[in-house]
């Protein structure tokens, strides 16, 4: 034990708790999960130890309270953005990106921000296991750069333009150091779940969290409730994102403080917006589709109209989805998202 040093020796004890068999594994308490994440973010555990912990945790599946402890650690170590006196709309989507369907979130965020809604996003560079296109790459293709900015500059954009994207290599280097280990194990570890459950925003907000599988959604509900997130929407979006589909009903749920989760199904067909999803091709193709959609044209225009309306309604800005859709139509007709993009180019 002495040869390992006290911190690595302690981390070995935490590995034993998550890596034991089904009859002897005790799991971690909230404080222990926070401690384990602290040690990894602080570079106190070896790469071999981190790999062992992450793959063992994946195989065993994390307990909700373990995810809460890891959220605590991210809150302590990660970047912080604020919107004093204003309620933000925060999105948590997979950092490893998209590869099958054309993303909408950068466009949805621009239109919502143009309507006065503060929108907070976070992401990183292309990463395992998917190495799909990232939020930063998508924004850059339409002329908005989020890489290489100071956190102060990102905060200023949020205040001036109602939009922020923290970029992990620039603003959360401690978490970025885990990427070689994540790549080596070849599977998404529970740490990847934090990208969906954590937000850099501090203050009143609605947290929108993407998911793929129903058990993941239930764990998210419990973890976020314990983390005292008081207003959450979970979304079975395209490729685990928060993008609502147009080819089927959008499966969402609302989680509020001291209330059971409420299942909400959003039917695009009821509003004349049913259609096949737009396939991802490449960044150049998406750039043209995105710029057209911000002008209310092209294959992404209707999916964008639907997503903007849904999030205006879910954010509580309209009493009905129908009224939210009317505002969404007006915003796109006035090219508000395109105007907002132009202001962010400066």
Wavefront OBJ file of the C-alpha trace (Angstrom):
o trace
v 0.000 0.000 0.000
v 2.817 2.404 0.877
v 4.429 1.928 -2.552
v 1.238 3.109 -4.226
v 1.023 6.300 -2.216
v -2.028 7.212 -0.137
v -4.202 8.525 -2.976
v -3.663 5.586 -5.329
v -4.075 3.204 -2.427
v -7.395 4.852 -1.637
v -8.455 4.650 -5.276
v -7.648 0.933 -5.254
v -10.125 0.533 -2.404
v -12.784 2.304 -4.461
v -12.041 0.044 -7.453
v -12.608 -2.965 -5.210
v -16.055 -1.671 -4.289
v -17.231 -1.353 -7.888
v -15.242 -4.292 -9.265
v -16.275 -7.071 -6.904
v -18.730 -9.781 -7.936
v -22.488 -9.419 -7.751
v -22.632 -10.989 -4.285
v -19.853 -8.904 -2.717
v -20.029 -5.583 -4.571
v -21.354 -2.883 -2.261
v -21.305 0.033 -4.657
v -20.230 3.509 -3.666
v -21.898 6.069 -1.488
v -22.478 9.535 -2.900
v -19.386 10.829 -1.097
v -17.266 7.895 -2.304
v -18.358 8.401 -5.909
v -17.489 12.090 -5.632
v -14.123 11.143 -4.128
v -13.400 8.685 -6.955
v -14.229 11.311 -9.562
v -12.147 13.903 -7.695
v -9.136 11.573 -7.758
v -9.516 10.937 -11.492
v -9.998 14.601 -12.359
v -7.080 15.546 -10.151
v -4.736 13.089 -11.871
v -4.216 11.191 -8.609
v -5.126 7.755 -10.008
v -2.959 5.943 -12.550
v -4.236 5.290 -16.073
v -4.402 1.575 -15.285
v -6.496 2.300 -12.206
v -8.816 4.641 -14.087
v -9.310 2.089 -16.852
v -10.101 -0.619 -14.310
v -12.562 1.620 -12.493
v -14.343 2.857 -15.606
v -14.831 -0.532 -17.243
v -15.856 -2.186 -13.965
v -18.352 0.595 -13.352
v -19.768 0.169 -16.842
v -20.152 -3.599 -16.514
v -21.846 -3.340 -13.132
v -23.949 -0.291 -14.158
v -23.768 2.790 -11.943
v -26.212 3.334 -9.132
v -28.134 6.616 -9.368
v -26.545 7.862 -6.150
v -23.105 7.147 -7.626
v -23.968 9.335 -10.599
v -25.078 12.036 -8.175
v -21.712 11.914 -6.434
v -19.961 12.220 -9.772
v -22.163 15.213 -10.645
v -21.034 16.773 -7.342
v -17.429 16.405 -8.464
v -18.112 17.928 -11.883
v -19.858 20.851 -10.215
v -16.827 21.422 -7.990
v -14.184 21.098 -10.711
v -15.944 22.233 -13.880
v -16.559 25.663 -15.396
v -19.405 27.845 -14.136
v -21.712 30.124 -16.135
v -24.492 32.274 -14.695
v -27.559 34.195 -15.862
v -28.530 36.250 -12.779
v -32.249 36.906 -12.650
v -32.911 34.903 -15.809
v -33.893 31.263 -16.195
v -31.647 29.405 -18.625
v -32.369 26.462 -20.894
v -29.499 23.970 -20.514
v -28.857 20.967 -22.754
v -26.852 17.817 -22.015
v -26.055 15.749 -25.122
v -23.391 13.110 -25.906
v -19.934 14.578 -26.422
v -18.985 11.861 -28.906
v -21.303 13.454 -31.403
v -23.541 12.430 -34.261
v -22.976 10.192 -37.269
v -26.373 9.086 -38.632
v -28.806 12.017 -38.521
v -28.327 15.724 -39.220
v -28.050 17.636 -35.913
v -30.461 20.432 -35.034
v -29.326 21.666 -31.619
v -26.989 24.469 -32.803
v -29.816 25.858 -34.941
v -32.466 25.372 -32.258
v -30.202 27.159 -29.781
v -29.660 30.109 -32.138
v -33.382 30.607 -32.723
v -34.235 30.257 -29.029
v -31.468 32.703 -28.112
v -32.807 35.167 -30.684
v -36.141 35.005 -28.832
v -34.469 36.037 -25.575
v -34.033 32.569 -24.052
v -30.573 32.055 -22.477
v -29.234 28.737 -23.822
v -26.252 26.943 -22.267
v -24.491 24.089 -24.083
v -21.312 22.147 -23.396
v -19.186 19.781 -25.454
v -15.688 18.882 -26.560
v -13.535 17.755 -29.457
v -14.265 14.521 -31.388
v -13.941 11.692 -28.899
v -14.497 7.996 -28.277
v -16.332 5.884 -28.845
v -18.233 7.355 -31.746
v -15.966 10.180 -32.933
v -19.038 11.831 -34.461
v -19.429 15.480 -35.395
v -19.415 17.782 -32.357
v -21.326 20.910 -31.400
v -18.177 23.022 -31.736
v -17.556 21.711 -35.267
v -21.147 22.376 -36.281
v -21.104 25.931 -34.955
v -17.741 26.612 -36.584
v -19.083 25.473 -39.959
v -21.703 28.250 -39.832
v -19.160 30.832 -38.721
v -19.427 30.771 -34.929
v -16.280 29.781 -33.075
v -16.337 28.543 -29.477
v -12.833 27.085 -29.308
v -9.903 28.906 -27.740
v -12.134 31.380 -25.888
v -11.657 32.212 -22.234
v -14.506 31.323 -19.892
v -14.954 35.062 -19.330
v -15.504 35.527 -23.069
v -18.079 32.716 -23.101
v -19.870 34.321 -20.143
v -19.913 37.650 -21.999
v -21.492 35.993 -25.032
v -24.134 34.500 -22.786
v -24.923 37.923 -21.346
v -24.908 39.731 -24.699
v -26.320 37.074 -27.020
v -28.133 34.542 -24.764
v -25.913 31.697 -25.974
v -22.932 29.836 -24.528
v -20.976 26.689 -25.309
v -18.216 25.603 -22.954
v -15.528 23.614 -24.764
v -14.016 20.865 -22.626
v -10.364 21.185 -23.774
v -10.471 24.920 -23.013
v -12.680 25.050 -19.936
v -12.515 21.632 -18.269
v -9.069 20.225 -19.028
v -9.248 17.904 -16.015
v -12.106 15.969 -17.640
v -10.369 16.019 -21.017
v -7.439 14.109 -19.483
v -9.698 11.058 -19.141
v -10.112 10.690 -22.916
v -7.090 8.418 -23.590
v -8.403 5.973 -20.995
v -11.924 6.142 -22.410
v -10.510 5.445 -25.865
v -8.430 2.524 -24.594
v -11.383 0.710 -22.994
v -13.455 1.099 -26.175
v -16.823 1.460 -24.439
v -18.738 4.407 -23.025
v -18.117 4.442 -19.265
v -20.606 5.971 -16.805
v -18.480 9.128 -16.918
v -20.078 9.684 -20.336
v -23.431 9.907 -18.560
v -22.216 13.026 -16.775
v -22.173 14.810 -20.119
v -25.948 14.381 -20.154
v -26.639 15.091 -16.472
v -24.286 17.963 -15.614
v -24.472 21.560 -16.761
v -21.963 24.377 -16.270
v -24.876 26.710 -15.564
v -25.356 27.716 -11.948
v -28.702 29.179 -11.019
v -32.317 28.702 -12.061
v -32.678 26.625 -15.210
v -34.495 23.905 -17.080
v -32.120 21.013 -17.736
v -32.782 19.004 -20.909
v -31.024 15.629 -20.869
v -30.861 13.226 -23.804
v -31.091 9.447 -23.403
v -31.287 6.279 -25.500
v -32.477 3.395 -23.308
v -35.345 3.448 -20.756
v -33.171 2.146 -17.853
v -30.794 5.052 -18.478
v -33.672 7.500 -18.217
v -34.833 6.079 -14.887
v -31.297 6.304 -13.453
v -31.118 9.892 -14.669
v -34.352 10.784 -12.885
v -33.097 9.406 -9.583
v -29.597 10.849 -9.906
v -30.834 14.332 -10.818
v -33.475 14.349 -8.094
v -30.779 13.555 -5.514
v -28.604 16.280 -7.075
v -31.477 18.719 -6.427
v -32.130 19.525 -10.056
v -35.660 20.844 -9.653
v -36.783 21.106 -13.289
v -35.647 18.482 -15.798
v -36.831 17.210 -19.168
v -35.462 13.878 -20.374
v -35.643 13.327 -24.129
v -35.332 10.165 -26.199
v -33.778 12.193 -28.973
v -31.936 11.346 -32.160
v -28.771 9.369 -31.344
v -29.192 10.134 -27.648
v -29.333 13.875 -28.236
v -32.044 16.383 -27.347
v -33.156 16.692 -30.988
v -36.809 15.684 -31.207
v -37.638 13.396 -34.147
v -40.190 14.158 -36.840
v -40.594 10.542 -38.010
v -42.198 9.412 -34.754
v -43.563 10.724 -31.482
v -41.039 12.496 -29.312
v -40.755 10.619 -26.014
v -40.009 12.986 -23.145
v -40.615 13.204 -19.425
v -40.800 16.142 -17.012
v -39.227 15.834 -13.587
v -40.046 18.539 -11.059
v -39.170 18.862 -7.397
v -41.234 16.625 -5.108
v -43.290 15.186 -7.971
v -43.308 11.931 -9.893
v -41.941 12.074 -13.453
v -44.619 12.988 -15.989
v -44.450 11.295 -19.386
v -45.013 13.739 -22.268
v -45.394 12.523 -25.854
v -44.938 15.084 -28.612
v -46.599 14.137 -31.910
v -45.292 16.093 -34.916
v -47.972 14.504 -37.129
v -50.667 16.336 -35.129
v -49.121 19.628 -36.229
v -48.441 18.768 -39.871
v -44.719 18.317 -39.313
v -44.298 14.579 -39.798
v -41.412 13.476 -42.014
v -38.330 11.301 -42.262
v -35.198 12.339 -40.419
v -32.522 14.050 -42.496
v -29.476 11.801 -42.834
v -26.027 13.036 -41.847
v -23.692 13.209 -44.836
v -20.784 15.491 -44.068
v -20.031 18.891 -42.574
v -20.113 20.723 -45.906
v -23.583 19.382 -46.731
v -24.845 20.181 -43.241
v -23.505 23.733 -43.491
v -25.681 24.402 -46.535
v -28.705 22.741 -44.939
v -28.204 24.677 -41.696
v -27.898 28.096 -43.316
v -30.977 27.377 -45.427
v -32.964 26.238 -42.367
v -32.191 29.495 -40.541
v -33.860 31.222 -43.506
v -36.848 28.858 -43.266
v -35.877 26.713 -46.252
v -34.403 23.308 -47.059
v -34.790 19.853 -45.490
v -33.942 20.959 -41.937
v -36.472 23.809 -41.812
v -39.466 21.752 -40.664
v -37.526 19.745 -38.044
v -36.097 23.053 -36.781
v -39.568 24.592 -36.609
v -40.755 21.605 -34.555
v -37.841 21.614 -32.136
v -37.972 25.361 -31.512
v -41.706 25.142 -30.797
v -41.327 22.177 -28.470
v -38.628 23.849 -26.391
v -40.454 27.184 -26.239
v -43.389 25.258 -24.805
v -41.370 23.024 -22.479
v -39.549 26.114 -21.184
v -42.922 27.479 -20.086
v -43.003 30.411 -22.495
v -46.384 29.405 -23.943
v -49.402 27.677 -22.384
v -49.831 25.402 -25.401
v -47.660 23.745 -28.002
v -49.888 25.253 -30.693
v -49.076 28.781 -29.511
v -45.389 27.913 -29.289
v -45.535 26.683 -32.874
v -46.987 30.022 -33.956
v -44.005 31.822 -32.409
v -41.603 29.324 -33.955
v -43.144 30.010 -37.377
v -42.813 33.755 -36.821
v -39.178 33.489 -35.703
v -38.202 31.495 -38.776
v -40.218 33.716 -41.117
v -38.380 36.748 -39.728
v -35.040 34.913 -40.035
v -34.324 35.685 -36.374
v -31.888 32.787 -36.031
v -29.940 33.974 -39.069
v -29.803 37.491 -37.671
v -28.529 36.133 -34.385
v -25.877 34.098 -36.176
v -24.700 37.249 -37.956
v -24.333 39.077 -34.645
v -22.230 36.240 -33.234
v -19.878 36.415 -36.221
v -18.659 39.842 -35.112
l 1 2 3 4 5 6 7 8 9 10 11 12 13 14 15 16 17 18 19 20 21 22 23 24 25 26 27 28 29 30 31 32 33 34 35 36 37 38 39 40 41 42 43 44 45 46 47 48 49 50 51 52 53 54 55 56 57 58 59 60 61 62 63 64 65 66 67 68 69 70 71 72 73 74 75 76 77 78 79 80 81 82 83 84 85 86 87 88 89 90 91 92 93 94 95 96 97 98 99 100 101 102 103 104 105 106 107 108 109 110 111 112 113 114 115 116 117 118 119 120 121 122 123 124 125 126 127 128 129 130 131 132 133 134 135 136 137 138 139 140 141 142 143 144 145 146 147 148 149 150 151 152 153 154 155 156 157 158 159 160 161 162 163 164 165 166 167 168 169 170 171 172 173 174 175 176 177 178 179 180 181 182 183 184 185 186 187 188 189 190 191 192 193 194 195 196 197 198 199 200 201 202 203 204 205 206 207 208 209 210 211 212 213 214 215 216 217 218 219 220 221 222 223 224 225 226 227 228 229 230 231 232 233 234 235 236 237 238 239 240 241 242 243 244 245 246 247 248 249 250 251 252 253 254 255 256 257 258 259 260 261 262 263 264 265 266 267 268 269 270 271 272 273 274 275 276 277 278 279 280 281 282 283 284 285 286 287 288 289 290 291 292 293 294 295 296 297 298 299 300 301 302 303 304 305 306 307 308 309 310 311 312 313 314 315 316 317 318 319 320 321 322 323 324 325 326 327 328 329 330 331 332 333 334 335 336 337 338 339 340 341 342 343 344 345 346
